[in-house]
Amino acid sequence: MRVNSREIMLSILKQVRSGRFLDDALIDLMAVTDLKREDASLVREVVYGTLRHRRLLDYHIEASARRSVRSLHPDVLDLLRLSCYQILFLDRVPDFAAVHEAVSLARRVCPGRPGVPGFVNGCLRGVIRNRRSLSLPSRSENLVKHLGVCYSHPDWLVSYWLDYMDCRDLESLLCANNRVPPFTIRTNTLKTDRTSLALSLAQRGFECVPGEIAPEALVVKNPAGIMDTDLYENGYFFVQDEASMLVSLAVAPGPRERIIDACSAPGGKTTHMAALMGNEGEILALDISEERIGKVRENCARLGVTCVRCAVSDAKKLRDVQLADRVLVDAPCSGLGVIRRNPDIKWSRSMRDIRGLAVLQKEILAAASKWVRPGGILVYSTCTLSPIENEEVIEAFLASSDFHPDALPEGFPGAEPGSCMARLTPSLQGTDGFFMFRMRRGGRDQA
């Protein structure tokens, strides 16, 4: 089906506004449209860019329109945002073309509102006229608003992080959250090694460099089309950020051990642990729905993993399970560590969500910990940079359990020497934001 690319952008933004995950909306719409690769690339770039820089775009729109963005119809606002992004951030789309396309689309999107095209035209021309002279909020008068507008984050999140880090570190994090993340893959060592995989990808036209912190990682510089290759179909790699790979290294499973992955979908960490075990032993992979656990089964089959047994189960209500040598709780979280990959998270989360998730995380951790054998290892991880969901969850758990901190492997990235805790951020390690904490059950002399 041939559809105007800007109509697709608007449709995706509307779905995200309605609560749908950005990736899901993007994948579904691209699957039913007939876009050339360069047009599809533009759609992705503009949609992601619009959401990354949404607050700064709104600031420009309000200054030009002389009215609050809250007073605008949501469809008109989305059209202004994506057009404003093209004007302020993209060189390949001439200003006049961005304005012309926006006005034409406004006529189609709002056919019963004859004043909308003229408003859109005037607003965008004002953005063009004022873009180099517009004054941003004063840093000295309101630091939170200044950082929030300049780096397009909501005030509540800026304030939350300011309580736990200094301003310089926070500014680096906010800036890193707006960068396009690298495309990183994990070598499936059950089928190949990193050097051989890089050579095979190079033969197919893909430029790769080794990752900096995970031994199986490759960063692909030109990933377009890589998921259509025989290497992907035959399970030679899994798309996964380096920080996510480190979680399995924190668990450090050995051959013939019994592992429980309490929240396993889509299976990146599950299949990584299987590779670390040489496909020997048993991993019980759990998740809350058949749809989610189905993704784990699919990835196990593609990667040639045979030591995993999948089951649909609520990690809070696990029953009649044999004790495990190691248990991983990669808990549901606010996702504040993966904002650069999912910029819609900034606009959909709230402090209420964080507090509610912390309750859930404590429940899952308490339930899953019962299935660790005496002397066994429990690892808690999240992809969020939220102390309420990380350090405070661990502190509460250790105070009421028979677990104690256990040191991560020597030289573990993001951890102090001898520490049981690792924290990685986009600004420091260049990875997604992750938190990991390793514990052992029972007395300190047990193993």
Secondary structure, DSSP 8 states (H G I E B T S, - for coil): ----HHHHHHHHHHHHHTT--HHHHHHHHHHTS---HHHHHHHHHHHHHHHHTHHHHHHHHHHHHTS-GGGS-HHHHHHHHHHHHHHHH-SSS-HHHHHHHHHHHHHHH-TT-TTHHHHHHHHHHHHHHHTTT-----TTT-HHHHHHHHTT--HHHHHHHHTTS-HHHHHHHHHHHTS---EEEEE-TTT--HHHHHHHHHHTT--EEE-SS-TTEEEESS-TTGGGSHHHHTTSEEE--HHHHHHHHHH---TT-EEEETT-TT-HHHHHHHHHTTT-SEEEEEESSHHHHHHHHHHHHHHT--SEEEEE--GGG--S---EEEEEEE-----TT-TTT-TTHHHH--HHHHHHHHHHHHHHHHHHHTTEEEEEEEEEEES---TTTTHHHHHHHHHTSSEEE----TT-TTS-TT-SEEEE-TTTTSS--EEEEEEEES-TT--
